[in-house]
Amino acid sequence: MTGPRFRLAAIDLDGTLLRSDETISPRTRAALDDAGERGVAVVLASARSPRSVGEFGAELGLGGLAICANGATVYDLDLRRIVEHRPLALETVQALVAGLRERVPGVAFGWELELTFGSEPAYEELRDPRWPRPEGSFAPCDALAFGRPVTKLLAQHSETALDDLYPVAVELAGDDASVTLAGNAFVELAAPGVSKGAALAALSESRGVDADRVVAFGDHLTDVPMLAWAGLGVAVANAHPAALDAADEVTASNDQDGVALVLERLLA
């Protein structure tokens, strides 16, 4: 076999490719450029919306497809449009909102609608000040008539820890929605079967790339399915214990060019 063994590198953004200050080091940029020049497709795979992923793709000069919203959408970085969307059923959204309000009074909701965002005022009060407030609609979730399919529902609480909110969401979701934790920010609910792993498997199959020719990098619960599916799953040293367990190897942290270190080795 000539050239790199791996033909596709799926890479999470926050906590993995991005340093703690949300920048990308020159060494990592060089490794990504080298991968592309050697014929390895670099696929960003993030919990972020296509809006944000598209900005990082443009900054890095990446084209092709990106996995966004933890696999609920696939975004074409060149055409700047969503090419695949797995929305959450509206009746499921309504049932989850009502159930969570009953079980965890004071819960606050945000929501992604393809390329747009909306949230309740109470949700905005809990927003991490490092994250810019996106343009969108701001109204109580119960009163909002969703005009488009719901990509994902976000839930957080001012007093209830995410580790306590998460199992309640899992119980209420049952088989009607997938539930995960997006870092330390919020509980995230999407359509059944949605995950980075499922999206990566479908994207790789469409390109004729087998799992053993895919390397995946991640740091959190949302990355576990992707790390487990790829031929080589790599967790950064700062990863969640579940990601460390799912990975085939552990590299340096996101602040120590962990992704670049592995790419350099694989491309050598």
ABEGO torsion letter per residue (X at the ends): XBEBABABBBBBBBGAABBAAGBBBAAAAAAAAAAAAAGBBBBBBBABBAAAAAAAAAAAGBBEBBBBGGGABBBBAAAGBBABBBBBBAAAAAAAAAAAAAABBGBBBBBBBEABBBBBAAAAAABBAABBBBBEBBBBAAABBBABBBABBBBBBAABBAAAAAAAAAAAAEAABBBBBBEAABBBBBBBGBBAAAAAAAAAAAAGBBAAABBBBBABAAAAAAAAABABBBBBAABBAAAAAABABBBBBAAAGAAAAAAAAAAX
